[in-house]
Amino acid sequence: DFKHNGGIYFGTESTNNSYLNNENDTTADTYYKQVYDNIDKEMMYGVFYDLTFPLGAGELTPHIKIDMSNNKNEVSYSEDTNGTETTYDVSFDYKAGFDFALGARYFVDLRPSNDWLLFRLQPETEYVYRSDPYQTGYSRTDKSVGVSVETSADRGINKIYSNEVLLRLKSAMEMKPEKWFIGFQMGSEINLMWKKQMNEFRFPDTTDAAGAVTANNDTTLSVNYIDWTSTIDMSYGFYVPLPDEYRLDFSLNGQNLFEFESVALQLIVPLN
């Protein structure tokens, strides 16, 4: 049987860095007030889809995922000193980020010796392209004593994007001969990742005091690096079958047989 799974999602995250400063001197009859509004918003949206179908002794699940993200940052500032007000508003421009992932996993459940020995294997592979959002420029409006001045500027480019290839193998084993009171279990997860990251930086244009461009700057710097990472996580333990399909599990989790990071004890309760 073919099983389909997919969806569309959208999310936002907002950070407020605003503040208010209000000072009054009643003896000198003076006051000073600052209002600073700085709200940074991040928008994330994307689609994903995977398909599961039988293949050989197990199931194959290819998947695809596309993510988009963008930032929006607007700053508003006002300063009032004894009735003399100065304000500015700034809106920052961003280039959207883009992520693309394509991969597959294969799950197989093996029982070579009736029901007392069980192996589960799940190899996975995935290719990921990532491109982070980056700021490209801004527009600003200054007001003072009834005079308004608008400026805009190129902030250059500070772009980070990467290609990643992930190989992962998950495995598990359970062993409980028929006359044994307890069963033994072991699991592992091996990850190997290759990553090439590229940092591209273009210097901003030269501007005068009013923000007008006086010289275009086409100088671009690129820095690339390649990284290999590998991790191994393992768990060992035992389990005790209980009446009515209940089960008690105890496991040690760590990077190898001699370095454990956590201990887990759980009671598995059937829902039927």
C-alpha positions, -999 to 999 in steps of 0.1 A, spaced: 0 0 0 11 35 -7 10 61 21 11 98 14 20 125 39 23 162 32 15 197 44 19 234 42 30 255 71 35 292 81 49 307 112 61 341 125 85 351 153 87 387 166 113 403 188 106 437 205 136 458 214 117 490 222 123 513 252 109 545 267 129 572 285 110 600 302 128 626 324 112 656 341 129 684 361 100 701 379 124 727 395 137 739 362 104 732 343 122 711 317 116 677 303 133 652 280 115 622 264 128 594 242 107 568 225 124 540 206 104 513 188 124 484 172 104 454 161 122 425 143 99 400 126 108 367 110 84 349 87 88 312 78 67 291 54 71 260 34 58 227 21 68 190 26 57 157 11 68 121 16 56 88 1 59 54 17 56 22 -3 68 -15 1 101 -25 -14 116 -59 -9 115 -69 28 108 -33 40 94 1 32 110 30 13 101 66 21 114 93 -2 107 129 9 110 165 -2 109 197 17 110 234 7 114 263 32 113 300 27 121 326 53 124 364 54 130 392 79 113 425 84 129 452 107 114 486 112 128 512 137 111 544 148 128 569 171 115 602 186 133 626 209 115 656 225 134 682 245 113 710 259 90 709 229 117 705 202 111 672 186 134 651 164 124 618 148 136 592 124 121 561 108 142 533 93 130 504 72 156 476 65 154 456 33 162 418 33 167 391 7 147 360 15 163 327 25 156 294 8 161 258 20 156 227 0 159 191 12 156 158 -7 161 124 8 149 89 16 149 63 43 144 25 42 129 6 71 132 -32 74 120 -54 102 139 -88 104 130 -118 125 156 -145 117 147 -168 146 109 -169 151 99 -143 177 127 -143 202 152 -123 180 143 -91 162 164 -67 141 153 -33 129 174 -13 104 167 21 89 194 37 66 187 73 56 203 98 32 195 135 26 208 164 6 201 199 19 207 233 3 205 263 27 205 300 21 200 324 50 182 357 47 205 387 46 202 425 47 206 444 14 199 480 23 177 505 41 156 536 37 155 564 63 134 595 70 146 622 94 124 650 107 136 680 127 120 714 132 95 707 104 121 696 79 120 661 64 150 644 48 148 609 31 178 588 24 185 552 13 217 532 11 230 499 -1 243 478 28 263 454 7 258 417 7 267 392 35 253 360 21 257 325 36 247 294 18 256 258 21 253 223 6 250 193 30 249 156 25 238 134 54 241 96 58 224 80 88 220 44 100 196 36 128 196 0 141 179 -19 169 180 -54 183 158 -72 208 165 -107 221 143 -127 245 141 -165 242 108 -180 252 118 -192 287 137 -160 297 121 -137 322 137 -105 308 148 -95 273 178 -76 262 179 -47 237 204 -26 219 202 4 196 225 27 178 225 57 155 254 66 133 256 99 115 280 111 89 277 146 73 296 165 46 290 202 45 304 229 22 296 265 33 301 296 12 302 331 26 299 358 1 305 395 11 301 425 -12 311 459 2 285 486 2 286 516 -22 303 548 -11 278 575 0 280 611 11 266 627 42 232 629 27 232 592 17 237 598 -20 259 572 -38 292 587 -49 309 555 -60 297 520 -68 317 493 -51 317 460 -70 344 443 -48 332 408 -37 349 385 -13 341 347 -11 352 323 17 345 286 13 351 258 37 343 221 38 335 202 70 331 165 79 313 155 111 304 121 125 285 111 156 276 77 172 249 73 198 242 40 214 218 25 240 218 -8 259 193 -22 283 167 -48 292 129 -50 292 104 -70 312 71 -81 296 42 -76 320 6 -89 319 -19 -73 294 8 -63 270 24 -38 294 62 -36 293 89 -21 315 121 -8 298 154 2 313 182 16 291 216 33 293 223 59 266 256 73 255 283 75 227 297 40 233 296 11 257 317 28 284 305 65 282 269 68 291 251 102 293 217 92 306 196 65 321 160 59 311 132 39 327 98 38 311 66 19 314 49 11 280 11 11 283 -10 -4 254 -38 19 242 -61 -7 229 
